[in-house]
Amino acid sequence: MPTVNDQVIDAVVSTNVKVLGEAAAQALGVAYQSLAQSTGLAMENAMMTQGGMQQITNSATSVATSLILKQGSGGG
């Protein structure tokens, strides 16, 4: 059975240790990136909801103002 050079074994072991050492940092990076993305989407949804509520408020204010003006002029 042929033997493997000790330098090759050391290179493979070093590479494996490096990959295993970096795995935790990469996993945390992915987790933080997902957290940032979900937080951004939550803020976007809140902004869209606020904009929709502002449109409803504007419509209600317009209707109320119209009714007040009609009552003031004796039209209703």
Backbone atoms as SQL, in Angstrom:
CREATE TABLE atoms (id INTEGER PRIMARY KEY, chain TEXT, resi INTEGER, resn TEXT, atom TEXT, x REAL, y REAL, z REAL);
INSERT INTO atoms VALUES
  (1, 'A', 1, 'MET', 'N', 0.850, -1.185, 0.000),
  (2, 'A', 1, 'MET', 'CA', 0.000, 0.000, 0.000),
  (3, 'A', 1, 'MET', 'C', 0.893, 1.245, 0.000),
  (4, 'A', 2, 'PRO', 'N', 0.641, 2.178, -0.925),
  (5, 'A', 2, 'PRO', 'CA', 1.504, 3.362, -0.994),
  (6, 'A', 2, 'PRO', 'C', 1.267, 4.263, 0.220),
  (7, 'A', 3, 'THR', 'N', 2.299, 4.924, 0.648),
  (8, 'A', 3, 'THR', 'CA', 2.187, 5.853, 1.779),
  (9, 'A', 3, 'THR', 'C', 1.964, 7.259, 1.249),
  (10, 'A', 4, 'VAL', 'N', 1.347, 8.060, 2.093),
  (11, 'A', 4, 'VAL', 'CA', 1.071, 9.450, 1.728),
  (12, 'A', 4, 'VAL', 'C', 2.109, 10.324, 2.414),
  (13, 'A', 5, 'ASN', 'N', 2.582, 11.267, 1.675),
  (14, 'A', 5, 'ASN', 'CA', 3.575, 12.201, 2.187),
  (15, 'A', 5, 'ASN', 'C', 3.011, 12.951, 3.384),
  (16, 'A', 6, 'ASP', 'N', 3.817, 13.124, 4.419),
  (17, 'A', 6, 'ASP', 'CA', 3.363, 13.832, 5.627),
  (18, 'A', 6, 'ASP', 'C', 2.972, 15.277, 5.343),
  (19, 'A', 7, 'GLN', 'N', 3.607, 15.919, 4.392),
  (20, 'A', 7, 'GLN', 'CA', 3.256, 17.306, 4.053),
  (21, 'A', 7, 'GLN', 'C', 1.853, 17.389, 3.452),
  (22, 'A', 8, 'VAL', 'N', 1.477, 16.395, 2.679),
  (23, 'A', 8, 'VAL', 'CA', 0.128, 16.363, 2.093),
  (24, 'A', 8, 'VAL', 'C', -0.900, 16.182, 3.205),
  (25, 'A', 9, 'ILE', 'N', -0.608, 15.280, 4.126),
  (26, 'A', 9, 'ILE', 'CA', -1.526, 15.053, 5.256),
  (27, 'A', 9, 'ILE', 'C', -1.677, 16.329, 6.071),
  (28, 'A', 10, 'ASP', 'N', -0.570, 17.003, 6.364),
  (29, 'A', 10, 'ASP', 'CA', -0.628, 18.253, 7.121),
  (30, 'A', 10, 'ASP', 'C', -1.439, 19.322, 6.382),
  (31, 'A', 11, 'ALA', 'N', -1.283, 19.409, 5.067),
  (32, 'A', 11, 'ALA', 'CA', -2.025, 20.405, 4.283),
  (33, 'A', 11, 'ALA', 'C', -3.523, 20.130, 4.337),
  (34, 'A', 12, 'VAL', 'N', -3.906, 18.862, 4.215),
  (35, 'A', 12, 'VAL', 'CA', -5.327, 18.503, 4.259),
  (36, 'A', 12, 'VAL', 'C', -5.899, 18.773, 5.640),
  (37, 'A', 13, 'VAL', 'N', -5.175, 18.404, 6.674),
  (38, 'A', 13, 'VAL', 'CA', -5.646, 18.627, 8.044),
  (39, 'A', 13, 'VAL', 'C', -5.769, 20.124, 8.320),
  (40, 'A', 14, 'SER', 'N', -4.791, 20.906, 7.885),
  (41, 'A', 14, 'SER', 'CA', -4.843, 22.353, 8.092),
  (42, 'A', 14, 'SER', 'C', -6.049, 22.971, 7.386),
  (43, 'A', 15, 'THR', 'N', -6.323, 22.519, 6.181),
  (44, 'A', 15, 'THR', 'CA', -7.477, 23.033, 5.439),
  (45, 'A', 15, 'THR', 'C', -8.780, 22.680, 6.146),
  (46, 'A', 16, 'ASN', 'N', -8.879, 21.458, 6.622),
  (47, 'A', 16, 'ASN', 'CA', -10.091, 21.037, 7.337),
  (48, 'A', 16, 'ASN', 'C', -10.297, 21.838, 8.609),
  (49, 'A', 17, 'VAL', 'N', -9.227, 22.081, 9.349),
  (50, 'A', 17, 'VAL', 'CA', -9.318, 22.874, 10.577),
  (51, 'A', 17, 'VAL', 'C', -9.747, 24.297, 10.253),
  (52, 'A', 18, 'LYS', 'N', -9.198, 24.857, 9.180),
  (53, 'A', 18, 'LYS', 'CA', -9.556, 26.219, 8.767),
  (54, 'A', 18, 'LYS', 'C', -11.040, 26.302, 8.411),
  (55, 'A', 19, 'VAL', 'N', -11.532, 25.343, 7.655),
  (56, 'A', 19, 'VAL', 'CA', -12.944, 25.340, 7.255),
  (57, 'A', 19, 'VAL', 'C', -13.850, 25.210, 8.472),
  (58, 'A', 20, 'LEU', 'N', -13.495, 24.303, 9.367),
  (59, 'A', 20, 'LEU', 'CA', -14.311, 24.122, 10.570),
  (60, 'A', 20, 'LEU', 'C', -14.261, 25.348, 11.475),
  (61, 'A', 21, 'GLY', 'N', -13.125, 26.012, 11.518),
  (62, 'A', 21, 'GLY', 'CA', -12.996, 27.217, 12.335),
  (63, 'A', 21, 'GLY', 'C', -13.811, 28.381, 11.800),
  (64, 'A', 22, 'GLU', 'N', -13.928, 28.456, 10.490),
  (65, 'A', 22, 'GLU', 'CA', -14.665, 29.564, 9.884),
  (66, 'A', 22, 'GLU', 'C', -16.164, 29.308, 9.816),
  (67, 'A', 23, 'ALA', 'N', -16.602, 28.096, 10.008),
  (68, 'A', 23, 'ALA', 'CA', -18.017, 27.750, 9.840),
  (69, 'A', 23, 'ALA', 'C', -18.905, 28.525, 10.805),
  (70, 'A', 24, 'ALA', 'N', -18.478, 28.655, 12.057),
  (71, 'A', 24, 'ALA', 'CA', -19.304, 29.361, 13.039),
  (72, 'A', 24, 'ALA', 'C', -19.468, 30.830, 12.674),
  (73, 'A', 25, 'ALA', 'N', -18.397, 31.467, 12.234),
  (74, 'A', 25, 'ALA', 'CA', -18.468, 32.876, 11.856),
  (75, 'A', 25, 'ALA', 'C', -19.369, 33.067, 10.641),
  (76, 'A', 26, 'GLN', 'N', -19.284, 32.166, 9.688),
  (77, 'A', 26, 'GLN', 'CA', -20.133, 32.271, 8.505),
  (78, 'A', 26, 'GLN', 'C', -21.597, 32.058, 8.872),
  (79, 'A', 27, 'ALA', 'N', -21.847, 31.119, 9.776),
  (80, 'A', 27, 'ALA', 'CA', -23.225, 30.869, 10.194),
  (81, 'A', 27, 'ALA', 'C', -23.804, 32.096, 10.895),
  (82, 'A', 28, 'LEU', 'N', -23.019, 32.721, 11.751),
  (83, 'A', 28, 'LEU', 'CA', -23.489, 33.941, 12.416),
  (84, 'A', 28, 'LEU', 'C', -23.707, 35.061, 11.410),
  (85, 'A', 29, 'GLY', 'N', -22.836, 35.150, 10.416),
  (86, 'A', 29, 'GLY', 'CA', -23.011, 36.166, 9.381),
  (87, 'A', 29, 'GLY', 'C', -24.324, 35.988, 8.641),
  (88, 'A', 30, 'VAL', 'N', -24.653, 34.760, 8.304),
  (89, 'A', 30, 'VAL', 'CA', -25.921, 34.479, 7.622),
  (90, 'A', 30, 'VAL', 'C', -27.100, 34.802, 8.538),
  (91, 'A', 31, 'ALA', 'N', -26.976, 34.458, 9.813),
  (92, 'A', 31, 'ALA', 'CA', -28.061, 34.745, 10.761),
  (93, 'A', 31, 'ALA', 'C', -28.282, 36.248, 10.899),
  (94, 'A', 32, 'TYR', 'N', -27.199, 37.019, 11.018),
  (95, 'A', 32, 'TYR', 'CA', -27.326, 38.476, 11.137),
  (96, 'A', 32, 'TYR', 'C', -27.887, 39.091, 9.860),
  (97, 'A', 33, 'GLN', 'N', -27.493, 38.546, 8.721),
  (98, 'A', 33, 'GLN', 'CA', -28.000, 39.055, 7.456),
  (99, 'A', 33, 'GLN', 'C', -29.504, 38.794, 7.339),
  (100, 'A', 34, 'SER', 'N', -29.941, 37.623, 7.774),
  (101, 'A', 34, 'SER', 'CA', -31.371, 37.305, 7.756),
  (102, 'A', 34, 'SER', 'C', -32.144, 38.215, 8.706),
  (103, 'A', 35, 'LEU', 'N', -31.563, 38.478, 9.869),
  (104, 'A', 35, 'LEU', 'CA', -32.209, 39.376, 10.831),
  (105, 'A', 35, 'LEU', 'C', -32.344, 40.782, 10.255),
  (106, 'A', 36, 'ALA', 'N', -31.300, 41.266, 9.609),
  (107, 'A', 36, 'ALA', 'CA', -31.354, 42.598, 9.010),
  (108, 'A', 36, 'ALA', 'C', -32.398, 42.660, 7.899),
  (109, 'A', 37, 'GLN', 'N', -32.480, 41.609, 7.095),
  (110, 'A', 37, 'GLN', 'CA', -33.459, 41.577, 5.999),
  (111, 'A', 37, 'GLN', 'C', -34.876, 41.567, 6.547),
  (112, 'A', 38, 'SER', 'N', -35.135, 40.744, 7.562),
  (113, 'A', 38, 'SER', 'CA', -36.492, 40.667, 8.107),
  (114, 'A', 38, 'SER', 'C', -36.872, 41.967, 8.809),
  (115, 'A', 39, 'THR', 'N', -35.911, 42.614, 9.463),
  (116, 'A', 39, 'THR', 'CA', -36.192, 43.898, 10.102),
  (117, 'A', 39, 'THR', 'C', -36.513, 44.958, 9.047),
  (118, 'A', 40, 'GLY', 'N', -35.771, 44.942, 7.961),
  (119, 'A', 40, 'GLY', 'CA', -36.047, 45.885, 6.875),
  (120, 'A', 40, 'GLY', 'C', -37.432, 45.673, 6.278),
  (121, 'A', 41, 'LEU', 'N', -37.826, 44.417, 6.090),
  (122, 'A', 41, 'LEU', 'CA', -39.161, 44.134, 5.564),
  (123, 'A', 41, 'LEU', 'C', -40.249, 44.568, 6.546),
  (124, 'A', 42, 'ALA', 'N', -40.008, 44.393, 7.839),
  (125, 'A', 42, 'ALA', 'CA', -40.979, 44.835, 8.839),
  (126, 'A', 42, 'ALA', 'C', -41.151, 46.355, 8.796),
  (127, 'A', 43, 'MET', 'N', -40.042, 47.068, 8.639),
  (128, 'A', 43, 'MET', 'CA', -40.124, 48.532, 8.550),
  (129, 'A', 43, 'MET', 'C', -40.855, 48.956, 7.279),
  (130, 'A', 44, 'GLU', 'N', -40.606, 48.245, 6.182),
  (131, 'A', 44, 'GLU', 'CA', -41.287, 48.560, 4.930),
  (132, 'A', 44, 'GLU', 'C', -42.789, 48.326, 5.059),
  (133, 'A', 45, 'ASN', 'N', -43.169, 47.225, 5.690),
  (134, 'A', 45, 'ASN', 'CA', -44.588, 46.946, 5.893),
  (135, 'A', 45, 'ASN', 'C', -45.239, 48.010, 6.779),
  (136, 'A', 46, 'ALA', 'N', -44.535, 48.438, 7.823),
  (137, 'A', 46, 'ALA', 'CA', -45.076, 49.479, 8.703),
  (138, 'A', 46, 'ALA', 'C', -45.269, 50.784, 7.945),
  (139, 'A', 47, 'MET', 'N', -44.317, 51.107, 7.072),
  (140, 'A', 47, 'MET', 'CA', -44.414, 52.336, 6.288),
  (141, 'A', 47, 'MET', 'C', -45.604, 52.275, 5.323),
  (142, 'A', 48, 'MET', 'N', -45.781, 51.127, 4.679),
  (143, 'A', 48, 'MET', 'CA', -46.902, 50.981, 3.747),
  (144, 'A', 48, 'MET', 'C', -48.238, 51.054, 4.476),
  (145, 'A', 49, 'THR', 'N', -48.311, 50.463, 5.651),
  (146, 'A', 49, 'THR', 'CA', -49.537, 50.533, 6.452),
  (147, 'A', 49, 'THR', 'C', -49.825, 51.965, 6.865),
  (148, 'A', 50, 'GLN', 'N', -48.800, 52.673, 7.291),
  (149, 'A', 50, 'GLN', 'CA', -48.972, 54.064, 7.687),
  (150, 'A', 50, 'GLN', 'C', -49.448, 54.910, 6.508),
  (151, 'A', 51, 'GLY', 'N', -48.892, 54.657, 5.321),
  (152, 'A', 51, 'GLY', 'CA', -49.335, 55.395, 4.141),
  (153, 'A', 51, 'GLY', 'C', -50.782, 55.107, 3.796),
  (154, 'A', 52, 'GLY', 'N', -51.205, 53.849, 3.922),
  (155, 'A', 52, 'GLY', 'CA', -52.601, 53.496, 3.679),
  (156, 'A', 52, 'GLY', 'C', -53.540, 54.159, 4.664),
  (157, 'A', 53, 'MET', 'N', -53.132, 54.196, 5.928),
  (158, 'A', 53, 'MET', 'CA', -53.964, 54.855, 6.939),
  (159, 'A', 53, 'MET', 'C', -54.052, 56.361, 6.679),
  (160, 'A', 54, 'GLN', 'N', -52.971, 56.951, 6.174),
  (161, 'A', 54, 'GLN', 'CA', -53.001, 58.375, 5.851),
  (162, 'A', 54, 'GLN', 'C', -53.993, 58.648, 4.719),
  (163, 'A', 55, 'GLN', 'N', -54.071, 57.750, 3.738),
  (164, 'A', 55, 'GLN', 'CA', -55.045, 57.923, 2.661),
  (165, 'A', 55, 'GLN', 'C', -56.473, 57.837, 3.194),
  (166, 'A', 56, 'ILE', 'N', -56.710, 56.902, 4.091),
  (167, 'A', 56, 'ILE', 'CA', -58.047, 56.773, 4.684),
  (168, 'A', 56, 'ILE', 'C', -58.383, 58.022, 5.489),
  (169, 'A', 57, 'THR', 'N', -57.414, 58.526, 6.251),
  (170, 'A', 57, 'THR', 'CA', -57.634, 59.737, 7.047),
  (171, 'A', 57, 'THR', 'C', -57.939, 60.926, 6.148),
  (172, 'A', 58, 'ASN', 'N', -57.214, 61.050, 5.060),
  (173, 'A', 58, 'ASN', 'CA', -57.462, 62.164, 4.129),
  (174, 'A', 58, 'ASN', 'C', -58.870, 62.083, 3.544),
  (175, 'A', 59, 'SER', 'N', -59.293, 60.888, 3.188),
  (176, 'A', 59, 'SER', 'CA', -60.642, 60.725, 2.640),
  (177, 'A', 59, 'SER', 'C', -61.697, 61.071, 3.677),
  (178, 'A', 60, 'ALA', 'N', -61.525, 60.596, 4.898),
  (179, 'A', 60, 'ALA', 'CA', -62.493, 60.884, 5.960),
  (180, 'A', 60, 'ALA', 'C', -62.546, 62.381, 6.260),
  (181, 'A', 61, 'THR', 'N', -61.392, 63.019, 6.262),
  (182, 'A', 61, 'THR', 'CA', -61.356, 64.464, 6.511),
  (183, 'A', 61, 'THR', 'C', -62.066, 65.221, 5.391),
  (184, 'A', 62, 'SER', 'N', -61.882, 64.786, 4.157),
  (185, 'A', 62, 'SER', 'CA', -62.544, 65.450, 3.029),
  (186, 'A', 62, 'SER', 'C', -64.058, 65.315, 3.119),
  (187, 'A', 63, 'VAL', 'N', -64.525, 64.122, 3.465),
  (188, 'A', 63, 'VAL', 'CA', -65.966, 63.911, 3.591),
  (189, 'A', 63, 'VAL', 'C', -66.530, 64.739, 4.740),
  (190, 'A', 64, 'ALA', 'N', -65.833, 64.746, 5.872),
  (191, 'A', 64, 'ALA', 'CA', -66.307, 65.528, 7.025),
  (192, 'A', 64, 'ALA', 'C', -66.331, 67.015, 6.706),
  (193, 'A', 65, 'THR', 'N', -65.288, 67.501, 6.038),
  (194, 'A', 65, 'THR', 'CA', -65.257, 68.922, 5.659),
  (195, 'A', 65, 'THR', 'C', -66.393, 69.252, 4.691),
  (196, 'A', 66, 'SER', 'N', -66.654, 68.357, 3.760),
  (197, 'A', 66, 'SER', 'CA', -67.749, 68.570, 2.805),
  (198, 'A', 66, 'SER', 'C', -69.085, 68.656, 3.522),
  (199, 'A', 67, 'LEU', 'N', -69.307, 67.748, 4.483),
  (200, 'A', 67, 'LEU', 'CA', -70.566, 67.775, 5.239),
  (201, 'A', 67, 'LEU', 'C', -70.706, 69.049, 6.060),
  (202, 'A', 68, 'ILE', 'N', -69.608, 69.500, 6.661),
  (203, 'A', 68, 'ILE', 'CA', -69.632, 70.733, 7.457),
  (204, 'A', 68, 'ILE', 'C', -69.979, 71.915, 6.559),
  (205, 'A', 69, 'LEU', 'N', -69.380, 71.977, 5.395),
  (206, 'A', 69, 'LEU', 'CA', -69.638, 73.097, 4.473),
  (207, 'A', 69, 'LEU', 'C', -71.083, 73.080, 3.975),
  (208, 'A', 70, 'LYS', 'N', -71.624, 71.885, 3.737),
  (209, 'A', 70, 'LYS', 'CA', -73.020, 71.800, 3.298),
  (210, 'A', 70, 'LYS', 'C', -73.961, 72.258, 4.404),
  (211, 'A', 71, 'GLN', 'N', -73.662, 71.883, 5.624),
  (212, 'A', 71, 'GLN', 'CA', -74.504, 72.301, 6.756),
  (213, 'A', 71, 'GLN', 'C', -74.411, 73.808, 6.962),
  (214, 'A', 72, 'GLY', 'N', -73.245, 74.357, 6.796),
  (215, 'A', 72, 'GLY', 'CA', -73.026, 75.798, 7.001),
  (216, 'A', 72, 'GLY', 'C', -73.724, 76.632, 5.951),
  (217, 'A', 73, 'SER', 'N', -73.870, 76.117, 4.737),
  (218, 'A', 73, 'SER', 'CA', -74.504, 76.893, 3.680),
  (219, 'A', 73, 'SER', 'C', -76.003, 76.589, 3.566),
  (220, 'A', 74, 'GLY', 'N', -76.484, 75.742, 4.440),
  (221, 'A', 74, 'GLY', 'CA', -77.903, 75.420, 4.420),
  (222, 'A', 74, 'GLY', 'C', -78.276, 74.447, 3.327),
  (223, 'A', 75, 'GLY', 'N', -77.318, 73.737, 2.809),
  (224, 'A', 75, 'GLY', 'CA', -77.579, 72.836, 1.711),
  (225, 'A', 75, 'GLY', 'C', -77.906, 71.431, 2.128),
  (226, 'A', 76, 'GLY', 'N', -78.020, 71.118, 3.382),
  (227, 'A', 76, 'GLY', 'CA', -78.203, 69.734, 3.679),
  (228, 'A', 76, 'GLY', 'C', -79.011, 69.482, 4.872);
